[in-house]
Amino acid sequence: MGLKAWPLSSPFGAILKTMNLTELMKTLPNGFHDAIMKSVLVDYQKHEVHIELIVWVGDLDAKDEKAREAYKEAVLIVSGLFAWVIDPPDLYWSPQKNEKLMIDIGSFESLPDEPPVIVPSGLFGNWIYVTNWNAFIYCVAKTAKLKWQD
């Protein structure tokens, strides 16, 4: 069980590290907090999800605002997909607003209640909270990797 990701200090993949999605979050300066979700492609035949993101990689301690608010485009590829469950958006959300979808990602263990899916042995379970929707996406899979875009 694991994933290959390019650590932020090595954005061109010079160092590959195997980990699960929660461990991947820890390699990022801000995890996936305040990332922007651009698109999601679920490929049921390949058992994969491709999530186009704009990841907040800024340094909170930087004096320069540009360095604090730095973002970088990436694709999160989750493979060995077992479950992908999307809560409906809040009634107050409207696609006509054309807002950027802000997200955060965490492990099932951090939820106050049981998630609506099981996690079989050898797989990981994570939630994606879509702030604009006030709703969760639940993901259970085997591997994942983060691919930085040029």
Secondary structure by P-SEA (a helix, b strand, c coil): cbbbbbccccccccbbbbbcaaaaaaaccccccccccccccccccccbbbbbccccccccccccccccbbbbbbbbbbccccbbbbccccccccccccccccccccccccccccccccccccbbbbbbbcccccbbbbbbccbbbbbbcc
